[in-house]
Amino acid sequence: MTSEAVSRYGNIKAAYPEKAAQLLILFGQALQSGELQQVDDDMLKQVLAKLAPKNRQTKIRRV
């Protein structure tokens, strides 16, 4: 991992430990299969965007 990616991963690990575990699993599998050589910050951002749940619209009705 590049230094920027390690820094971002540290922030994610502190705030969202379960998401950090998912990232490790995904990157570990990709590295073992030979799909990745090195993880940079942009790649980490892309994977995080794919892991993020879609925001739901909240409707507030006054009664």
Backbone bond lengths (Angstrom), bond angles and torsions (degrees), N, CA, C in turn:
res aa  C-N    CA-C-N  psi(-1)  N-CA   C-N-CA  omega(-1)  CA-C   N-CA-C  phi
1 M - - - 1.456 - - 1.520 108.68 -
2 T 1.310 114.91 145.00 1.454 118.86 175.01 1.527 108.99 -74.71
3 S 1.312 116.43 165.79 1.466 119.62 -177.08 1.528 111.89 -64.19
4 E 1.340 117.10 -35.21 1.473 119.95 177.65 1.526 110.59 -66.36
5 A 1.321 116.47 -40.44 1.461 120.74 179.74 1.524 110.95 -67.03
6 V 1.319 117.24 -38.59 1.467 120.81 178.09 1.523 110.18 -64.62
7 S 1.323 116.76 -40.65 1.456 121.02 178.44 1.531 110.89 -63.34
8 R 1.332 116.47 -45.79 1.467 120.54 179.39 1.527 110.31 -64.78
9 Y 1.338 117.33 -41.04 1.458 120.90 178.82 1.530 110.46 -62.11
10 G 1.320 117.36 -39.22 1.465 120.48 178.07 1.514 111.80 -61.92
11 N 1.326 116.55 -40.52 1.467 120.38 177.20 1.521 111.10 -65.02
12 I 1.324 116.24 -42.06 1.461 120.37 179.55 1.524 110.41 -65.35
13 K 1.324 115.97 -41.15 1.466 120.37 -179.29 1.520 111.21 -63.10
14 A 1.320 117.07 -36.49 1.461 120.51 179.50 1.524 111.32 -71.03
15 A 1.326 117.04 -38.06 1.468 120.45 -175.78 1.526 112.95 -88.81
16 Y 1.334 116.70 -39.03 1.466 121.26 -175.00 1.529 109.77 -134.96
17 P 1.324 118.24 81.69 1.474 119.95 -176.95 1.532 113.93 -60.10
18 E 1.325 117.74 -34.89 1.461 119.71 -179.33 1.524 111.13 -69.36
19 K 1.326 117.60 -35.69 1.456 120.74 177.71 1.527 110.21 -69.85
20 A 1.322 116.95 -35.56 1.466 121.13 177.73 1.521 110.05 -64.35
21 A 1.316 117.73 -38.62 1.464 121.16 177.74 1.522 110.69 -65.16
22 Q 1.326 117.08 -40.54 1.459 120.75 177.25 1.527 110.73 -61.28
23 L 1.320 116.06 -41.81 1.464 120.20 179.38 1.521 111.30 -61.89
24 L 1.332 116.24 -44.59 1.459 119.59 179.22 1.521 111.84 -60.23
25 I 1.314 116.26 -41.41 1.459 120.49 179.46 1.524 110.71 -64.32
26 L 1.340 116.71 -47.13 1.462 120.37 -179.19 1.524 112.08 -62.27
27 F 1.329 116.48 -47.84 1.452 119.75 -179.12 1.517 111.83 -69.18
28 G 1.319 117.60 -34.86 1.456 120.62 177.26 1.517 112.03 -62.88
29 Q 1.322 116.12 -43.70 1.457 120.26 178.59 1.525 111.29 -65.19
30 A 1.333 116.30 -41.57 1.463 120.05 -179.24 1.530 111.09 -67.01
31 L 1.316 117.09 -38.11 1.455 120.17 178.93 1.527 111.61 -68.72
32 Q 1.330 117.11 -39.35 1.461 120.65 179.61 1.526 111.61 -67.57
33 S 1.318 116.76 -35.69 1.464 119.39 -179.12 1.524 112.09 -81.24
34 G 1.316 117.26 -7.99 1.459 120.53 177.85 1.507 114.50 88.34
35 E 1.315 117.69 7.63 1.463 120.77 -179.78 1.526 111.98 -73.11
36 L 1.326 116.88 -28.40 1.462 121.56 -178.24 1.521 110.13 -121.85
37 Q 1.304 114.89 149.23 1.460 120.51 172.24 1.523 109.93 -108.30
38 Q 1.333 115.71 -44.10 1.462 120.69 -179.49 1.521 108.45 -148.03
39 V 1.324 116.56 145.95 1.454 122.71 179.70 1.524 108.08 -101.22
40 D 1.338 115.13 123.00 1.460 118.55 176.11 1.525 109.54 -109.54
41 D 1.318 115.89 177.19 1.461 121.85 -173.63 1.527 111.39 -64.41
42 D 1.327 117.51 -40.58 1.464 120.10 -179.67 1.523 111.68 -64.19
43 M 1.321 116.63 -39.79 1.457 120.27 178.45 1.524 110.69 -65.42
44 L 1.325 115.88 -39.69 1.463 120.75 178.48 1.530 110.24 -63.24
45 K 1.315 117.40 -41.43 1.469 121.34 177.54 1.521 111.14 -61.81
46 Q 1.336 116.67 -42.40 1.461 120.60 -179.70 1.527 111.41 -63.28
47 V 1.319 116.73 -43.13 1.466 120.46 179.82 1.525 110.16 -66.58
48 L 1.326 117.11 -39.91 1.463 120.18 178.00 1.520 111.48 -63.01
49 A 1.321 117.02 -38.29 1.464 120.29 178.49 1.522 110.86 -64.38
50 K 1.332 116.94 -35.79 1.463 120.19 178.56 1.526 111.70 -73.18
51 L 1.338 117.48 -31.18 1.459 120.97 -179.77 1.523 112.39 -79.75
52 A 1.333 116.88 -21.93 1.465 120.41 -176.22 1.523 109.68 -68.38
53 P 1.312 116.85 135.27 1.459 119.28 177.61 1.526 110.00 -69.85
54 K 1.302 115.09 150.54 1.465 119.90 177.77 1.524 108.73 -69.42
55 N 1.313 115.11 136.06 1.464 119.44 -179.88 1.517 109.73 -71.86
56 R 1.304 114.54 134.09 1.457 119.75 179.30 1.512 109.29 -94.33
57 Q 1.288 115.67 145.80 1.450 121.48 176.60 1.523 108.43 -77.04
58 T 1.299 116.35 132.93 1.461 121.17 177.95 1.516 108.25 -108.13
59 K 1.308 115.31 125.57 1.456 120.50 178.34 1.513 108.92 -105.42
60 I 1.290 115.36 128.25 1.456 120.80 178.10 1.523 107.95 -109.38
61 R 1.314 114.41 119.42 1.461 119.46 179.27 1.512 108.95 -111.04
62 R 1.289 114.91 131.90 1.469 119.55 176.11 1.516 108.07 -92.07
63 V 1.309 113.87 135.92 1.460 119.45 -178.05 1.500 109.57 -109.74
